[in-house]
Amino acid sequence: MSSTEETIVALATPPGRSALGVVRLSGPGCREISRLLLGTELEPRRATARRLRRGEVIVDRVVATYWAGPVTPTGEDLLELAAHGSPEILREIVSAAIEAGARAAAPGEFTRRAYVNGRLDLAQARAVGDLIAARGAAARSAALRRLEGGLSDALDEVRAPILELLAALEVRLDHPEEDIAPLAPSEADASLRDASAGIERLLAGYARGRSRREGARVGLFGSPNAGKSSLLNALLGRPRAIVSSMPGTTRDVLEEQAELGGAVVTLVDTAGLREDAEGGAEREGVARAEGALESCEVAVLVVDSARAPDELDDRTRDYIAAAAKRRGAALIVAHNKSDLPGARAEHGVSCSALTGHGLDALEAAIAAAAGGAAADEGECLLDDARQSAALARALAELAAARAELAARPGAWEDRAADRLRRALALLNEARGDGAAEAVLDEIFSKFCIGK
């Protein structure tokens, strides 16, 4: 990555034609470049409409805003040029800025400068990319909380008792001649227990947090003509699957992404499960439905609530329930066709794909099972595999320090202090303090150019 003494420029809005497009510059040359392009000095923090020129040619009439560093998002001078959203105009503005002394920004370089200049720590910088890529309300909320410093604050809370204990140990180890009372092992163990509990809380939500971001697979299963395809269409709000009163219409597995109750999921529509499937195509559809059942985190058993279940329905229900239990998948029973006479629902969710009755309740049940329910602290804050691994190793170091307490009464301080130093180094790694250039390159290379 080049020096922050350079001024960088990039398009900050998505490519393509739109009402407006924004070109962003950051670095010490912003004020001079604005003077060259706009022919005037800009008053800081005041949006100003001016003609922008490339040489002697007017490119567009823009709204320019200049902010003086270091109290800016990147920690340095910042210039934003809002122009008409023509790709040709925006390319001309970027080219004019480069001719005036800027250079094209690398991916993620604006956010990297914010990190280098102390405007964000690395955990917050990661959250910028997460927020842009977030799918679904739950993922957006979690990324925003990390951006506002939630993970950093949680790690600081974990570090506090470790730092306090380590300081107390080191003063005794470094100055044995001083008349300082020895630390009580029970007090030291309480501090280590508090720190361990904080790490465990973060790690406990990591797996479910990943499900929130990546989206769970939710399969619709059941007997033929239970209304699985109709329910898929109703949940999507559009006619994705072909619907027919003839059993066995669905011959393949259909997959569509949706956001239900704040959770991003992949809905999977399958063929009706029955033993007497007719023809090779329907038999293949049943086989694919059985295969889909093995890959879904949530299984929705769709039941025709207006028809009394027969022996085949019972076997289908038992098969789906057993498969879900074996895989640890959540099982939801959706009693479809509640609008028809005689419809009943013993347990589960009563709904109608035709009228929309009960769909909100079904969405809520799916969202809860798929990770869209209210999240605990750990689910919101920890999202990165590297951070998770560092925290797991830090937890192991704290466990080793507690083992020294138990195994070496009266002579535990030196070895325990070494374990605490390692744990703190790992917590700093999770926070991003002192990250190596290679790590920074990997993180910021995944960002878009103008961020």
QUIPE-V439467 format. One record per pair of residues at least 12 apart in sequence whose C-alpha atoms are under 8 Angstrom apart, sorted by the first residue. I is the first residue (numbers start at 1). J is the second residue. Records with the same first field share a line. If there is no record, write none. Layout:
I->J / J
//
This chain:
1->106 / 441
4->27 / 113
5->27 / 28
6->27 / 28 / 29 / 102 / 103
7->25 / 26 / 27 / 28 / 29 / 30 / 101 / 102 / 103
8->25 / 26 / 27 / 102 / 103 / 104 / 105
9->23 / 24 / 25 / 26 / 94 / 97 / 98 / 102 / 103 / 104 / 105 / 450
10->23 / 24 / 25 / 94 / 104 / 105 / 449 / 450
11->23 / 24 / 90 / 94 / 449 / 450
12->24 / 449 / 450 / 451
13->450
15->87
16->85 / 86 / 87
17->85 / 86 / 87
18->84 / 85 / 86
19->84 / 85 / 86
20->82 / 83 / 84 / 85 / 86
21->82 / 83 / 84 / 85 / 86 / 90
22->80 / 81 / 82 / 83 / 90
23->80 / 81 / 82 / 83 / 90 / 93 / 94
24->78 / 79 / 80 / 81 / 450
25->78 / 79 / 80 / 102
26->74 / 76 / 77 / 78 / 79 / 110
27->76 / 77 / 78
28->76 / 77
29->77 / 101 / 102
30->66 / 77 / 78 / 79
31->66 / 77 / 79
33->97 / 100 / 101 / 102
34->79
36->100
37->52 / 53 / 54 / 96 / 97 / 100
38->50 / 51 / 52 / 53
42->65 / 66
43->66
44->65 / 66 / 67 / 68
45->65 / 66 / 67
46->65 / 66
47->63 / 64 / 65 / 66
48->63 / 64 / 65
49->61 / 62 / 63 / 64
50->62 / 63 / 64
52->93
53->96
54->92 / 93 / 96
55->96
59->89 / 92 / 93
60->83 / 84 / 89
61->83
62->81 / 82 / 83 / 84
63->81 / 82 / 83
64->79 / 80 / 81 / 82
65->79 / 80 / 81
66->78 / 79 / 80
67->79
73->114 / 119
74->110 / 111 / 113 / 114 / 115 / 117 / 119
75->113 / 114 / 117 / 118 / 119
76->117
105->449 / 450
106->445 / 449
107->444 / 445 / 446 / 447 / 448 / 449 / 450 / 451
108->444 / 445 / 446 / 447 / 448 / 449 / 450 / 451
109->444 / 449 / 450 / 451
110->450 / 451
111->125 / 128 / 444 / 451
112->125 / 444
121->152 / 431 / 432 / 433
122->431 / 432 / 433
123->146 / 147 / 149 / 151 / 152 / 430 / 431 / 432
124->146 / 147 / 148 / 149 / 152
125->147
126->147 / 443
127->143 / 144 / 146 / 147
128->143 / 147
129->446 / 447
130->143
131->143 / 144
134->213
135->213 / 264
136->213 / 259 / 262 / 263 / 264
137->262 / 263
138->212 / 262 / 263 / 372
139->212 / 213 / 263
141->380
142->379 / 380 / 381
143->380 / 381
145->380 / 381
146->380 / 381
150->381
151->381 / 382 / 431
152->431
154->198
155->427 / 431
157->195 / 198
158->194 / 195 / 196 / 198 / 199
159->195 / 424 / 427
161->191 / 192 / 194 / 195
162->191 / 192 / 195 / 420 / 424
163->424
165->188 / 191
166->417 / 420 / 421
168->183
169->183 / 413 / 414 / 417
170->417
173->413 / 414
185->405 / 409
189->402 / 405
192->398 / 402
196->395 / 398 / 399
199->391 / 392 / 395
200->395
201->377 / 378
202->377 / 378 / 379 / 381 / 382
203->378 / 382 / 388 / 391 / 392
204->378 / 379
205->376 / 377 / 378 / 379 / 380 / 382
206->378 / 379 / 382 / 383 / 388
207->379
208->371 / 379
209->371 / 378 / 379 / 380 / 382 / 383
210->383
211->370 / 371
212->263 / 264 / 370 / 371 / 372
213->264
214->264
215->263 / 264 / 265 / 266 / 370
216->264 / 265 / 266 / 296 / 297 / 298 / 370 / 371
217->265 / 266 / 267 / 268 / 295 / 296 / 297 / 298
218->265 / 266 / 267 / 268 / 296 / 297 / 298 / 299 / 300 / 366 / 370
219->267 / 268 / 269 / 270 / 292 / 293 / 296 / 298 / 299 / 300
220->232 / 267 / 268 / 269 / 270 / 299 / 300 / 301 / 302
221->269 / 270 / 271 / 272 / 273 / 289 / 293 / 299 / 300 / 301 / 302 / 320
222->272 / 273 / 301 / 302 / 303 / 313 / 316 / 317 / 320
223->272 / 273 / 274 / 302 / 303 / 312 / 313 / 316
224->247 / 248 / 271 / 272 / 273 / 274
225->245 / 246 / 247 / 248 / 272 / 304
226->272 / 302 / 303 / 304 / 336
227->302 / 303 / 304 / 336 / 337 / 353
228->269 / 270 / 302
229->241 / 242 / 243 / 250 / 269 / 270
230->243 / 353 / 354
231->336 / 352 / 353
232->267 / 269
233->353
234->353 / 354 / 356
235->359 / 363
236->258
241->254
247->272
248->271 / 272 / 277 / 282
249->271
250->270 / 271 / 272 / 282 / 285
251->270 / 271 / 281 / 282 / 284 / 285 / 286
252->270 / 271 / 284 / 285 / 288 / 289
253->268 / 269 / 270 / 271 / 285 / 288 / 289 / 292
254->267 / 268 / 269 / 270
255->267 / 268 / 269
256->268
260->363 / 364 / 366 / 367 / 372
261->363 / 364 / 367 / 372
262->367 / 372
263->367 / 370 / 371 / 372
264->372
265->370
268->292
270->285 / 286 / 288 / 289 / 292
271->285 / 286 / 288 / 289
272->286 / 289
273->286 / 289 / 290 / 316
274->286 / 312 / 316
293->320 / 323 / 324
294->323 / 327
296->329
297->328 / 329 / 330 / 370
298->324 / 329 / 330 / 331 / 332 / 366 / 369 / 370
299->320 / 324 / 329 / 330 / 331 / 332
300->331 / 332 / 333 / 334
301->317 / 320 / 331 / 332 / 333 / 334
302->333 / 334 / 335 / 336
303->333 / 334 / 335 / 336
304->335 / 336 / 337
305->335 / 336 / 337 / 338 / 342 / 343 / 344 / 345
306->337 / 338 / 340 / 341 / 342 / 343 / 344
307->342 / 343
330->369
332->348 / 349 / 365 / 366
333->347 / 348 / 349
334->348 / 349 / 350 / 351 / 362
335->348 / 349 / 350 / 351 / 352
336->350 / 351 / 352 / 353
337->351 / 352 / 353 / 354
338->350 / 351 / 352 / 357
339->352 / 354 / 355 / 357
349->361 / 362
386->430
387->429 / 430 / 431
388->430
390->426 / 427 / 429 / 430
391->426 / 427 / 430
393->423 / 426
394->422 / 423 / 424 / 426 / 427
395->423
397->419 / 420 / 422 / 423
398->419 / 420 / 423
400->416 / 419
401->415 / 416 / 417 / 419 / 420
402->416
404->416
//
